[in-house]
Amino acid sequence: MCVNWDKIDGLLPVIVQEESSNEVLMMAYMNEEALNLSLKTGFAHYFSRTKNRIWKKGEESGNIQIIRSALLDCDNDSLLIKVEQKGGVACHTGKKSCFFNEISLTSKTLTNTEFIKNEKYDIFDHLYHVALDRKLNCDTQNSYIAKLYSKGENAYLKKICEEAGEFCFALKDLSKFKKYKELGKESFGEHKVGDPSYDVIYEAADIFFHIVVALADFDLHPSRIIDELKRRDGISGIEEKNARDK
C-alpha cells in the first residue's frame, strides 16, 4: 500500500460508509499514525485538525467504528472505509450521519439556520462554525462577525481588549455593590438595574464571543482551550508557572 501523503500536508481524507446500508456516515482525516492504528486495531482512528491530535472514534460516546474494509482511490490520496457503526450514531450531534443539512439547489448561500440546525451543538462549537460561515460568506451589511473580519484582525483584537476592560469594571462595581449597597449612594447594574452580577456575566460572554471569533479566523477550535485546561488539571499553578519560566 502506497499512500500519497503529500497531497494534503500529510493528511488522508476518509469517507466513512456503513457496511450494512452503504449510507455515508461522515468524512474525516487520518495522518499516517492514525491510519496505522486503524489498520492494526481494527477500530477507526482519525486525526483532528482542530484539536491537533489523534482520536479514536467513540472514545467518549462509546459509538465506536469497527472497520470491515478499506479502499484507496485511484490516486492513492483518499480512503473509503466501510464500518460497523456501534450505537447507531456517527455524528456528534446525535444524528446517525453527519450529512443531514440539506442545501436547496435554488439557494445561493447558507443561512445560519441551514448551516447549523441541531440544538445539541455545544455553544462554543456552534459559535465557532457560525464564525467560519461568516468568514467564508462575507455579508458585511448583515453580519457583525463578517464586518469584523473585513476590517482585519485588529478589529476583533481591539474588541477583546475593550470587553476585557469592561469585564474588570463590572467586577469592581460588583465589589462596591456588595460592600456599600446599604448606603444607597450609587446605582449599580448597567444591563439589569440593581443586579451588577449580571453585568459581570454579560461582559464575560462578550469576551468569550470575540475570543471565539479570533480563534476561528485562524481555524483554531475553542475545544483546544478546554484541552489545555484539562492538561493543567492537578498541576500546581506555581509549578506550572515555574515550568513556563524555564
C-alpha positions in Angstrom: 0.0 0.0 0.0 1.4 3.3 -1.1 -0.5 6.4 0.2 0.2 9.8 -1.3 0.7 11.8 2.0 2.0 14.9 0.1 -1.4 15.9 -1.4 -2.9 17.5 1.7 0.1 18.1 4.0 0.3 14.6 5.4 -3.4 14.1 5.8 -5.6 11.5 4.1 -9.3 12.3 3.5 -11.5 9.4 4.7 -15.1 8.8 3.7 -16.8 6.5 6.2 -19.7 4.3 5.0 -21.9 1.9 6.9 -21.3 -1.6 5.7 -24.8 -2.9 6.2 -26.7 0.0 4.4 -24.0 1.7 2.4 -25.1 5.1 4.0 -22.3 7.7 4.1 -21.8 8.4 7.8 -19.1 11.0 8.0 -15.9 12.4 6.4 -12.7 12.8 8.5 -8.9 12.8 8.1 -6.2 10.4 9.1 -2.5 11.0 9.3 -0.1 8.1 8.9 -0.2 7.2 12.6 -4.0 7.3 12.7 -4.1 5.0 9.6 -1.6 2.6 11.1 -3.6 2.5 14.4 -6.8 1.9 12.5 -5.5 -1.0 10.4 -3.6 -2.5 13.4 -6.5 -2.4 15.9 -9.5 -2.7 13.5 -11.1 0.4 15.1 -11.3 3.7 13.3 -8.9 6.4 14.5 -8.8 9.9 13.0 -6.7 13.0 13.2 -8.4 16.1 14.5 -7.3 19.3 12.7 -8.9 21.4 15.4 -7.5 19.6 18.4 -4.3 18.7 16.7 -4.3 15.1 17.9 -5.3 11.6 17.1 -8.7 10.4 18.4 -10.4 7.0 18.4 -14.0 7.3 17.2 -16.3 6.7 20.1 -13.6 7.3 22.8 -16.1 9.4 24.7 -19.5 8.5 23.4 -18.9 4.7 23.0 -20.1 4.9 19.4 -17.0 3.1 18.0 -16.5 2.1 14.4 -15.2 -1.4 13.6 -13.5 -1.4 10.2 -14.8 -4.1 7.8 -12.9 -2.9 4.6 -10.7 -0.1 3.4 -10.2 1.0 -0.2 -7.8 3.6 -1.5 -8.8 5.6 -4.6 -7.0 5.6 -7.9 -4.7 8.4 -7.0 -3.9 6.9 -3.5 -4.8 10.2 -1.9 -8.2 9.4 -0.3 -9.7 6.5 1.5 -13.1 4.8 1.7 -13.7 2.6 4.8 -16.8 0.5 5.5 -17.6 0.2 9.1 -19.9 -1.4 11.6 -21.2 1.6 13.5 -21.8 0.8 17.1 -24.6 2.7 18.9 -26.2 3.6 15.6 -24.8 7.2 15.7 -21.8 8.6 13.9 -22.3 12.3 14.2 -21.5 14.2 17.5 -24.9 16.0 17.2 -26.7 12.7 17.8 -27.7 12.2 14.2 -26.8 8.9 12.6 -24.9 10.6 9.7 -23.1 13.9 9.7 -24.7 14.7 6.4 -28.1 15.9 7.4 -28.1 19.6 6.5 -29.8 19.6 3.1 -29.0 22.6 0.8 -31.7 23.8 -1.5 -30.4 23.7 -5.1 -32.1 27.1 -5.7 -30.5 28.9 -2.8 -27.3 30.9 -3.3 -25.9 30.9 0.3 -26.5 29.1 3.5 -28.4 30.9 6.3 -27.3 30.3 9.9 -30.4 28.0 10.4 -29.4 26.0 7.3 -25.7 25.9 8.4 -26.3 24.6 11.9 -29.7 23.1 12.6 -29.2 20.8 15.6 -29.5 22.4 19.0 -27.3 19.7 20.6 -24.2 21.6 19.4 -22.1 22.9 22.2 -22.5 26.6 22.2 -18.7 27.2 21.6 -18.7 24.7 18.8 -21.8 26.5 17.4 -20.3 29.9 17.6 -17.1 28.6 16.0 -18.9 27.3 13.0 -21.0 30.4 12.7 -17.8 32.4 12.6 -16.3 30.1 9.9 -19.5 30.6 7.9 -19.3 34.4 8.2 -15.6 34.3 7.2 -16.5 32.5 4.0 -19.7 34.3 3.3 -18.8 37.9 3.9 -22.1 39.7 4.1 -20.8 42.8 5.9 -24.2 44.5 5.7 -26.0 41.9 7.8 -23.3 40.2 9.8 -21.4 41.8 12.7 -18.8 39.0 12.5 -18.3 39.4 8.8 -17.8 43.1 9.3 -15.1 42.5 12.0 -13.3 40.1 9.6 -13.5 42.6 6.7 -11.7 45.2 8.9 -8.8 42.8 9.7 -7.5 41.2 12.8 -7.0 44.5 14.7 -10.8 45.0 14.8 -11.6 41.9 16.8 -8.4 42.1 18.9 -9.4 45.7 19.9 -12.8 44.3 20.9 -11.3 41.6 23.1 -9.2 44.3 24.9 -12.3 46.5 25.2 -14.5 43.8 26.6 -11.8 42.6 29.0 -11.7 46.2 30.4 -15.5 46.3 30.7 -15.4 42.9 32.5 -12.9 44.3 35.0 -15.0 47.4 35.6 -18.1 45.2 36.1 -16.3 43.2 38.7 -15.3 46.4 40.5 -18.9 47.6 40.5 -20.0 44.3 41.9 -17.4 44.5 44.6 -18.5 48.0 45.6 -22.2 46.9 45.5 -21.5 44.1 47.9 -19.6 46.4 50.3 -21.7 49.5 50.2 -25.2 48.7 48.8 -26.8 49.6 52.1 -25.7 53.2 51.8 -27.7 53.6 48.6 -25.3 56.3 47.3 -24.7 54.7 43.9 -26.8 52.7 41.5 -25.4 49.5 40.0 -26.4 47.3 37.1 -25.9 48.7 33.6 -27.8 45.8 31.9 -30.1 44.9 34.7 -30.9 47.6 37.2 -29.9 46.6 40.7 -28.1 43.4 39.5 -24.4 44.1 38.9 -23.6 40.4 39.0 -25.4 40.1 35.6 -23.1 42.8 34.2 -20.1 40.5 35.1 -21.7 37.6 33.2 -22.7 39.8 30.3 -19.2 41.3 29.8 -17.6 37.8 30.2 -19.9 36.5 27.5 -18.7 39.4 25.2 -15.1 38.4 25.8 -15.7 34.7 25.0 -17.7 35.6 21.9 -14.9 37.8 20.5 -12.2 35.2 21.5 -14.1 32.5 19.5 -14.2 34.9 16.5 -10.5 35.4 16.8 -9.8 31.7 17.1 -12.0 30.9 14.1 -10.0 33.3 11.9 -7.0 31.0 12.4 -9.1 27.8 12.3 -8.4 27.1 16.0 -11.3 25.3 17.6 -12.2 26.6 21.2 -12.2 23.0 22.4 -8.4 23.2 22.4 -8.6 25.7 25.3 -10.6 23.1 27.2 -8.0 20.5 26.4 -5.2 22.8 27.7 -7.1 23.4 30.9 -7.6 19.7 31.3 -3.9 19.2 30.8 -3.2 21.6 33.6 -5.7 20.0 36.0 -3.9 18.6 39.0 -0.7 20.6 38.4 0.1 23.3 40.9 -0.2 26.8 39.5 3.2 27.7 40.9 4.7 24.5 39.5 3.2 25.2 36.1 4.4 28.8 36.0 7.9 27.7 37.1 8.0 25.2 34.2 7.0 28.0 31.8 9.8 30.3 33.1 12.3 27.6 32.3 
